[in-house]
Amino acid sequence: MTASANLVVRAREIRKSFATAAGPLVVLDGVDLEVERGATVSIAGESGSGKSTLLSLLAGLDVASSGHLEVGGIDLAAASEHDLADFRSRTVGIVFQHFHLIGSLTALENVRLPLELRDGDDREQRAEMVLAAVGLGMRLDHFPAQLSGGERQRVAIARALVAEPALLLADEPTGNLDEKTGGAVIDLLFEMVARTATTLVLVTHSAALASRCVRSLVLHDGRLHEHDDDRAALRRAAGSMC
């Protein structure tokens, strides 16, 4: 058993269901997951298997139907709305497939957003530093519409990392990029994760990308399976995504 002090994620028997006209739709059915500090973990699975739902729970954007979930030492089910807002601004960074940048804000302003709830007068300097680290030091005043897809995703990575989160969640981060641009963005993502010793949980349908993580998991039938322990589930998930 891993020492709890070294765990960023501790999930036990996580279940999540949604009400439908036909009755409860069970998406997650007893998920167990432990992620050590500094680890890189990929999660694959069929479309609709619950990968994004699981990331939403880890981000504190949704609440499990049952089970126990701690992220960064915080019991998310017991946290107040104020505590969850603070948790999302300090503990978790998220990189989405569709960037989710605010079009009316510059690259610098988008990256500075997660720091707005923090005290201190170094927010602008910190945002500038992280943008420079992702190669956009000359694009500070550009709006998202003035940036390429790859540049927008670099802004999104900078925004996710600017608050030095304990956990970075990435949901198909190259899904809207061509192969060459996506490869460059992923190289940057792993470089930044290694540089900052950030824990990464990455949802991807790419076997090549999954192989870059220390652990490769498959979400199947509502549960997580280690790659090496459930190759059949991996083949089913990969086959459905081809």
C-alpha positions in Angstrom: 0.0 0.0 0.0 1.3 3.4 -1.0 1.9 5.8 1.9 -1.1 8.2 1.9 1.2 11.3 2.2 2.6 10.5 -1.2 -0.8 10.2 -2.9 -2.4 13.0 -4.9 -5.5 10.9 -5.7 -7.1 8.3 -3.5 -10.4 6.9 -4.9 -12.3 4.1 -3.3 -15.5 2.4 -4.8 -16.5 5.5 -6.7 -19.9 5.2 -8.4 -21.6 7.7 -10.6 -25.0 7.3 -12.1 -27.4 9.7 -13.9 -31.2 9.7 -13.8 -32.9 8.9 -17.1 -36.5 8.1 -18.2 -35.5 4.5 -18.3 -34.0 4.5 -14.8 -30.5 5.2 -13.4 -27.7 5.1 -16.0 -24.6 3.7 -14.2 -21.4 5.2 -15.7 -18.8 4.5 -13.0 -19.4 1.3 -11.0 -16.8 0.9 -8.2 -13.7 2.8 -9.5 -10.6 2.4 -7.4 -7.6 4.6 -8.1 -4.4 5.8 -6.4 -2.1 8.2 -8.1 1.3 9.0 -6.5 2.8 12.5 -6.5 4.7 13.2 -9.7 3.2 10.2 -11.6 1.9 10.2 -15.2 -1.2 8.2 -15.8 -3.2 7.6 -19.0 -6.9 6.5 -19.1 -8.3 4.9 -22.3 -11.7 3.5 -22.9 -14.6 3.3 -25.3 -16.7 6.4 -26.1 -19.2 6.8 -23.4 -17.3 4.7 -20.9 -17.1 7.5 -18.4 -13.6 8.9 -18.9 -14.7 12.5 -18.9 -17.1 11.9 -16.0 -14.2 10.6 -14.0 -12.1 13.6 -14.8 -15.0 15.9 -13.7 -15.1 14.1 -10.4 -11.3 14.5 -9.9 -11.6 18.2 -10.8 -14.3 18.8 -8.2 -16.7 19.8 -11.0 -19.2 17.0 -10.2 -19.9 14.8 -7.2 -19.8 11.0 -7.0 -23.0 9.2 -6.3 -21.2 7.1 -3.6 -17.7 6.2 -2.6 -14.7 8.1 -1.2 -12.6 10.5 -3.2 -9.6 12.6 -1.9 -7.5 14.8 -4.2 -4.6 16.7 -2.7 -5.7 15.5 0.7 -9.1 17.0 0.4 -12.3 15.0 0.8 -14.3 16.4 -2.1 -17.7 15.0 -0.9 -17.3 16.9 2.4 -16.0 20.1 0.9 -18.2 23.3 0.8 -18.8 25.2 -2.4 -16.2 27.8 -1.2 -13.7 25.0 -0.4 -14.3 23.5 -3.9 -13.7 26.8 -5.6 -10.5 27.2 -3.7 -9.5 23.6 -4.5 -10.1 24.1 -8.2 -8.0 27.3 -8.2 -5.1 25.9 -6.3 -4.9 22.1 -6.5 -6.1 21.2 -10.0 -5.3 22.4 -13.5 -7.3 21.3 -16.5 -6.4 21.1 -20.2 -9.5 20.6 -22.5 -9.7 19.3 -26.0 -11.5 22.5 -27.1 -9.1 24.9 -25.4 -11.9 26.8 -23.5 -10.1 30.1 -23.7 -12.1 33.3 -23.2 -12.2 35.1 -26.6 -12.4 38.6 -25.2 -9.2 38.2 -23.1 -5.6 38.2 -24.3 -3.3 35.2 -23.9 -1.8 36.9 -20.8 -5.3 37.6 -19.3 -6.5 34.0 -19.9 -3.4 32.6 -18.2 -3.7 35.0 -15.3 -7.3 34.0 -14.5 -6.5 31.1 -12.1 -4.4 33.5 -10.0 -7.2 36.1 -9.5 -8.3 34.5 -6.3 -4.8 34.6 -4.9 -3.2 37.4 -2.9 0.1 38.9 -4.1 1.2 41.4 -6.7 3.3 38.9 -8.9 0.3 37.5 -10.8 1.2 39.2 -14.1 4.8 38.4 -13.8 4.0 34.7 -13.1 1.6 34.5 -16.1 4.3 36.1 -18.4 6.9 33.6 -17.1 4.7 30.6 -17.8 3.7 31.8 -21.3 7.4 32.3 -22.0 8.0 28.8 -20.9 5.6 27.4 -23.5 7.1 29.5 -26.2 4.6 32.3 -26.3 6.5 35.2 -24.7 5.9 37.2 -27.9 2.1 36.5 -28.0 1.1 38.0 -24.6 -1.3 40.6 -26.1 -2.8 38.4 -28.8 -6.4 37.2 -28.5 -7.3 33.6 -29.1 -8.7 34.3 -32.6 -5.3 35.6 -33.5 -3.5 32.4 -32.5 -3.2 29.1 -34.2 -4.8 25.9 -32.8 -1.4 24.8 -31.4 -0.8 28.2 -29.9 -4.2 28.2 -28.2 -3.5 24.8 -26.7 -0.2 26.1 -25.4 -2.0 29.0 -23.8 -4.4 26.4 -22.2 -1.4 24.4 -20.9 0.1 27.6 -19.4 -3.2 28.5 -17.8 -3.5 25.0 -16.3 0.0 25.2 -14.8 0.3 28.8 -13.7 -1.0 28.1 -10.2 1.4 25.2 -9.7 -1.4 22.6 -9.2 -0.7 19.3 -7.5 -2.7 17.6 -10.3 -3.0 18.3 -14.0 -6.0 16.7 -15.8 -5.9 16.6 -19.6 -8.9 15.5 -21.6 -7.9 14.5 -25.2 -5.6 17.6 -25.3 -4.7 17.1 -29.0 -8.1 16.0 -30.3 -8.5 19.2 -32.3 -5.0 19.4 -33.6 -3.3 17.9 -36.7 -0.7 15.2 -36.0 2.4 17.4 -36.3 1.0 20.2 -34.1 -0.5 17.7 -31.7 2.9 16.0 -31.3 4.6 19.3 -30.6 2.0 20.1 -28.0 2.3 16.7 -26.3 6.1 17.1 -26.2 5.6 20.4 -24.5 3.0 19.0 -22.1 5.3 16.3 -20.8 8.3 18.6 -20.7 6.3 21.1 -18.5 5.0 18.3 -16.3 8.5 16.9 -15.8 9.9 20.4 -15.1 7.3 21.2 -12.5 7.0 17.7 -11.0 3.2 17.9 -11.6 1.1 14.8 -11.3 -0.7 14.1 -14.7 -3.9 12.2 -15.4 -4.4 12.1 -19.2 -7.5 10.8 -21.1 -6.6 9.7 -24.6 -7.6 7.3 -27.4 -4.0 7.2 -28.7 -2.0 4.1 -27.7 1.2 5.9 -28.6 0.4 8.8 -26.2 -0.7 6.4 -23.5 2.6 4.6 -23.7 4.4 7.8 -22.7 2.8 7.7 -19.3 4.2 5.6 -16.4 0.9 3.9 -16.0 -1.7 3.0 -18.6 -5.3 2.3 -17.4 -8.5 1.3 -19.3 -12.0 2.2 -18.1 -14.3 -0.6 -19.0 -17.6 -1.7 -17.6 -17.5 1.2 -15.1 -14.1 0.1 -13.6 -10.5 0.9 -14.1 -8.1 -1.9 -15.2 -4.3 -1.8 -15.3 -3.1 -2.2 -18.9 -1.0 -5.3 -18.1 -3.8 -6.9 -16.1 -6.6 -6.5 -18.7 -5.3 -6.6 -22.3 -8.6 -7.9 -23.5 -10.3 -4.7 -22.3 -7.6 -2.6 -23.8 -8.1 -4.3 -27.2 -11.9 -3.8 -27.0 -11.4 -0.1 -26.2 -8.8 0.4 -28.9 -10.9 -1.4 -31.5 -13.9 0.7 -30.8 -12.0 3.9 -31.3 -10.4 3.0 -34.6 
